[in-house]
Amino acid sequence: MARTRLKWALAITVLAVAATPAIAQTTGTAGADARVNVSRPVSASAEAQIREVDQGLQRMDMGRSGIRRQLEVSRAQRDVVKTLCLNDKLNQADVTKRTAKERADAHKAAFGRNDTELANHEFAIFKVLVQRHDQHVAEANACVGEQEAFTGLTRVTQNVDPNLPPPSRETEFPQGDPNLVTEVPKCTSCVR
């Protein structure tokens, strides 16, 4: 009983740590929702879970390939800003994929040992990692380079409301004292 509670506490902690950066990186409409509902247990069969894990790994490979192609194009265009952004997202996607692969292996091993509770736990974490990977892909698609960031020449215009009262004398600065020295002497030994 205590071991089961410890497993669930560890699972919730891992999910909270894994989901926090993905939630913090959401950018409005650009990206997938990085949260997963862990309050209800996983009800899919073992075969359905394994199939979904395999599909998730394939989707991660495709997403990584897309980011890689974008990175190669931005390097060819010598777009430093976009290259740095895409390189960062590719590294994040690689780390997420490696972690997801480890969880997928642990998921299959848990089913091999007939440990349904552990398999469901690994599957829930795997789903969070897939969503995190989708978030990295969405953020990579939102990377803006130097060329896209240039908006053209700007022009500033000022419109003054003619109904405003004229400035008062209180806001004007007083005239300076003519006896006040405002220039710095050229040498300090010259002044007596």
C-alpha positions in Angstrom: 0.0 0.0 0.0 2.8 2.4 0.9 4.7 1.4 -2.2 1.7 2.2 -4.4 1.3 5.6 -2.7 5.0 6.3 -3.2 4.7 5.4 -6.9 1.7 7.8 -7.4 3.5 10.6 -5.5 6.5 10.1 -7.7 4.4 10.0 -10.9 2.6 13.2 -10.0 5.9 14.9 -9.2 7.4 13.8 -12.5 4.3 14.9 -14.5 4.4 18.3 -12.8 8.1 18.8 -13.5 7.7 17.5 -17.1 4.6 19.7 -17.8 5.8 22.9 -16.3 8.2 24.1 -19.0 5.7 23.1 -21.7 3.0 25.1 -20.1 5.3 28.1 -19.5 6.3 28.1 -23.2 2.8 28.2 -24.6 2.5 31.2 -26.9 -1.2 32.0 -27.3 -2.6 30.5 -30.4 0.7 29.1 -31.7 1.0 25.6 -30.1 -0.7 22.7 -28.7 -2.1 22.5 -25.2 0.7 21.1 -23.0 -1.5 19.8 -20.2 -2.9 16.3 -19.8 -5.7 15.2 -17.5 -4.1 12.7 -15.1 -7.0 12.6 -12.7 -8.8 9.7 -14.5 -7.0 6.4 -15.0 -6.0 5.2 -18.5 -8.7 3.0 -19.9 -7.1 1.9 -23.2 -6.2 -1.7 -23.7 -2.6 -2.9 -23.8 -2.6 -3.2 -27.6 -4.2 0.2 -28.1 -1.6 1.8 -25.8 1.3 0.1 -27.6 -0.1 1.2 -30.9 -0.5 4.8 -29.7 3.0 4.8 -28.3 4.4 3.6 -31.7 2.3 6.3 -33.5 3.6 8.9 -31.0 7.2 8.0 -31.7 6.6 8.1 -35.5 5.0 11.6 -35.1 8.0 12.7 -33.1 10.3 11.5 -35.8 8.3 13.4 -38.4 8.3 16.6 -36.3 12.0 16.4 -35.7 12.6 16.0 -39.5 10.5 19.0 -40.2 12.4 21.1 -37.7 15.7 19.8 -39.2 14.6 20.8 -42.7 13.7 24.3 -41.5 17.1 24.6 -39.8 18.9 23.6 -43.0 17.0 26.2 -45.0 17.7 28.9 -42.4 21.4 28.0 -42.4 21.5 28.2 -46.2 19.8 31.6 -46.1 22.4 32.6 -43.4 19.5 33.8 -41.2 21.3 33.8 -37.8 18.2 34.6 -35.7 16.0 31.9 -37.1 18.9 29.4 -37.1 19.5 29.9 -33.4 15.8 29.6 -32.6 15.4 26.4 -34.7 18.6 24.9 -33.3 17.3 25.4 -29.8 13.9 23.9 -30.7 15.6 20.9 -32.4 17.7 20.3 -29.3 14.6 20.4 -27.1 12.7 18.1 -29.4 15.6 15.6 -29.4 15.8 15.5 -25.6 12.0 15.1 -25.4 12.1 12.3 -28.0 14.9 10.4 -26.1 13.0 10.7 -22.9 9.8 9.5 -24.6 11.7 6.5 -26.2 12.9 5.5 -22.7 9.3 5.8 -21.4 8.0 3.7 -24.4 10.6 1.0 -23.6 9.6 1.0 -19.9 5.9 0.9 -21.0 6.4 -2.2 -23.1 8.5 -3.8 -20.4 5.8 -3.2 -17.8 3.2 -4.9 -20.0 5.7 -7.7 -20.5 5.7 -8.2 -16.8 1.9 -7.8 -16.5 2.3 -4.7 -14.4 -0.7 -2.8 -15.6 -0.4 0.0 -13.0 3.2 0.8 -14.0 2.3 0.5 -17.7 -0.5 3.0 -17.3 1.8 5.3 -15.4 4.5 5.2 -18.2 1.8 5.7 -20.8 0.5 8.8 -19.1 4.0 10.3 -18.9 4.6 9.3 -22.6 1.5 11.2 -23.6 2.7 14.3 -21.8 6.0 14.0 -23.6 4.3 13.7 -27.0 2.4 16.9 -26.2 5.6 18.6 -25.2 7.2 17.5 -28.4 4.2 18.9 -30.4 4.7 22.2 -28.5 8.4 22.3 -29.6 7.3 21.7 -33.2 4.7 24.5 -33.0 7.3 26.8 -31.5 9.8 25.9 -34.2 7.2 26.9 -36.8 6.8 30.2 -35.0 10.5 31.0 -35.1 10.9 34.4 -36.8 14.1 35.2 -38.7 15.7 38.5 -39.6 13.8 38.9 -42.8 10.4 38.2 -41.4 11.1 40.6 -38.5 11.7 43.6 -40.7 8.5 45.6 -41.0 9.7 48.4 -43.3 10.2 52.0 -42.8 8.1 53.7 -40.1 6.7 57.2 -39.9 5.6 58.9 -36.8 2.9 61.6 -36.9 1.7 63.8 -34.1 -1.9 65.2 -33.9 -2.5 67.9 -31.4 -6.1 68.5 -30.3 -7.0 72.1 -31.1 -9.4 72.2 -28.2 -6.5 71.9 -25.6 -5.9 75.1 -23.5 -2.7 77.0 -24.2 0.3 76.2 -22.0 0.3 78.1 -18.7 3.2 80.2 -17.4 3.6 77.7 -14.5 5.0 75.1 -16.9 7.6 77.4 -18.4 11.1 77.4 -17.1 12.4 80.6 -15.5 15.1 82.5 -17.2 18.7 81.8 -16.0 20.7 84.2 -13.8 23.1 86.2 -16.0 25.7 86.3 -13.2 25.8 82.5 -12.9 28.8 80.9 -14.5 27.7 78.2 -16.8 31.0 77.4 -18.6 33.7 75.2 -17.2 37.1 77.0 -17.0 39.7 75.8 -19.4 42.2 75.3 -16.6 41.8 75.3 -12.8 45.0 77.2 -12.1 43.8 80.1 -14.3 40.8 80.9 -12.0 41.5 83.0 -8.9 
